[in-house]
Amino acid sequence: MTIQTHPARPSAAHDDPAPGAAAPATPAALRIGGIELSSPVVLAPMAGITNTAFRRLCRDYGGGLYVTEMVTSRALVERSEKSMRIIHHEPYETPRSVQLYGVDPETMGQAVRMLVEEDRADHIDLNFGCPVPKVTRKGGGSALPWKTDLFEAIVTTVVREASRADIPVTVKLRKGIDADHLTYLDAGRIALRAGVAAMTLHGRTTADLYSGGRTGTRSPGSRSTWPARRAAVCQCWATATSSPRRTRRT
Ligand SMILES: Cc1cc2nc3c(=O)[nH]c(=O)nc-3n(C[C@H](O)[C@H](O)[C@H](O)COP(=O)(O)O)c2cc1C
């Protein structure tokens, strides 16, 4: 699959080719499964921010990967109005990238089956990065990879369902629960074994929430211990965007 950007609106960021000139073939800057991206930029998924309008603004700057806001698998299976709005993509949005959250393998599988059967996504990202205490206290969000069996069941089920349409699956992880309970290496190996196409490492622990904590993380691309070396690796940057205080973070 090749990414297409929608017809560009006038912008200083674009250099128009001379009239009649053939567009130069751009080598893929990032490959995720069968998806080739002309730019290695991956927009950090942000609840309350990365909606259609925001993604459109970003897409004007080039063909990266623009993930939706997170949608929970239960709400999606129940076709809640909000979740249907979150996964909606305009025709120019390709590849369509949906971020899913859930703690139950069966419901996650149903949600992915729905996305596949209704042709609503080209890429699925699984969110295991949510540090909100309300969620992690019950073992969900960024605490979930600690339960390796459950983590494996979710990822394996999602990859199996998504593979029916050759849709690549990626996972987003934190380093762990805290400095004494790091999970990213085991989770990375499990995810790779399950067939994920790429992983995103948020270089903080659950305890770090959204600040500090980034020091001491092994760089995914430079240490042989990080299993994602064998898959494409993305890192997300969100601080370039404003983070409204009242927006729910995940
Ligand atoms: C307002 C806000 C909402 C976020 N929502 C999500 C989300 O829905 N899913 C997710 O995986 N990460 C979410 N994140 C985390 C970001 O994707 C990113 O990984 C994180 O902010 C780290 O980047 P930074 O250090 O540049 O802030 C959110 C972050 C912010 C600030």
The ligand as an SDF file (V2000), in Angstrom:
LIG
                    3D

 31 33  0  0  0  0  0  0  0  0999 V2000
   -3.4560   15.2690   25.7370 C   0  0  0  0  0  0  0  0  0  0  0  0
   -2.8090   13.9530   25.4910 C   0  0  0  0  0  0  0  0  0  0  0  0
   -3.5840   12.8480   25.1170 C   0  0  0  0  0  0  0  0  0  0  0  0
   -2.9920   11.6120   24.8760 C   0  0  0  0  0  0  0  0  0  0  0  0
   -3.7650   10.5650   24.4610 N   0  0  0  0  0  0  0  0  0  0  0  0
   -3.1650    9.3920   24.1010 C   0  0  0  0  0  0  0  0  0  0  0  0
   -3.9210    8.3300   23.5350 C   0  0  0  0  0  0  0  0  0  0  0  0
   -5.1500    8.3960   23.3700 O   0  0  0  0  0  0  0  0  0  0  0  0
   -3.2540    7.2030   23.1940 N   0  0  0  0  0  0  0  0  0  0  0  0
   -1.8860    7.0590   23.3570 C   0  0  0  0  0  0  0  0  0  0  0  0
   -1.3390    6.0220   23.0170 O   0  0  0  0  0  0  0  0  0  0  0  0
   -1.1590    8.0560   23.8830 N   0  0  0  0  0  0  0  0  0  0  0  0
   -1.7520    9.2150   24.2470 C   0  0  0  0  0  0  0  0  0  0  0  0
   -1.0040   10.2440   24.7310 N   0  0  0  0  0  0  0  0  0  0  0  0
    0.4630   10.0670   24.8570 C   0  0  0  0  0  0  0  0  0  0  0  0
    1.1730   10.5830   23.6140 C   0  0  0  0  0  0  0  0  0  0  0  0
    0.7790    9.8590   22.4690 O   0  0  0  0  0  0  0  0  0  0  0  0
    2.7110   10.5040   23.7620 C   0  0  0  0  0  0  0  0  0  0  0  0
    3.1320    9.1720   23.7700 O   0  0  0  0  0  0  0  0  0  0  0  0
    3.2110   11.1560   25.0310 C   0  0  0  0  0  0  0  0  0  0  0  0
    2.6440   12.4290   25.2170 O   0  0  0  0  0  0  0  0  0  0  0  0
    4.7590   11.2500   25.0030 C   0  0  0  0  0  0  0  0  0  0  0  0
    5.2180   12.2550   24.2030 O   0  0  0  0  0  0  0  0  0  0  0  0
    5.8370   13.6350   24.8510 P   0  0  0  0  0  0  0  0  0  0  0  0
    6.9090   13.2080   25.7950 O   0  0  0  0  0  0  0  0  0  0  0  0
    6.3520   14.3760   23.6440 O   0  0  0  0  0  0  0  0  0  0  0  0
    4.6930   14.3070   25.5270 O   0  0  0  0  0  0  0  0  0  0  0  0
   -1.5820   11.4680   25.0090 C   0  0  0  0  0  0  0  0  0  0  0  0
   -0.8140   12.5840   25.3850 C   0  0  0  0  0  0  0  0  0  0  0  0
   -1.3950   13.8040   25.6170 C   0  0  0  0  0  0  0  0  0  0  0  0
   -0.5260   14.9640   25.9900 C   0  0  0  0  0  0  0  0  0  0  0  0
  1  2  1  0
  2  3  1  0
  2 30  2  0
  3  4  2  0
  4  5  1  0
  4 28  1  0
  5  6  2  0
  6  7  1  0
  6 13  1  0
  7  8  2  0
  7  9  1  0
  9 10  1  0
 10 11  2  0
 10 12  1  0
 12 13  2  0
 13 14  1  0
 14 15  1  0
 14 28  1  0
 15 16  1  0
 16 17  1  0
 16 18  1  0
 18 19  1  0
 18 20  1  0
 20 21  1  0
 20 22  1  0
 22 23  1  0
 23 24  1  0
 24 25  2  0
 24 26  1  0
 24 27  1  0
 28 29  2  0
 29 30  1  0
 30 31  1  0
M  END
$$$$
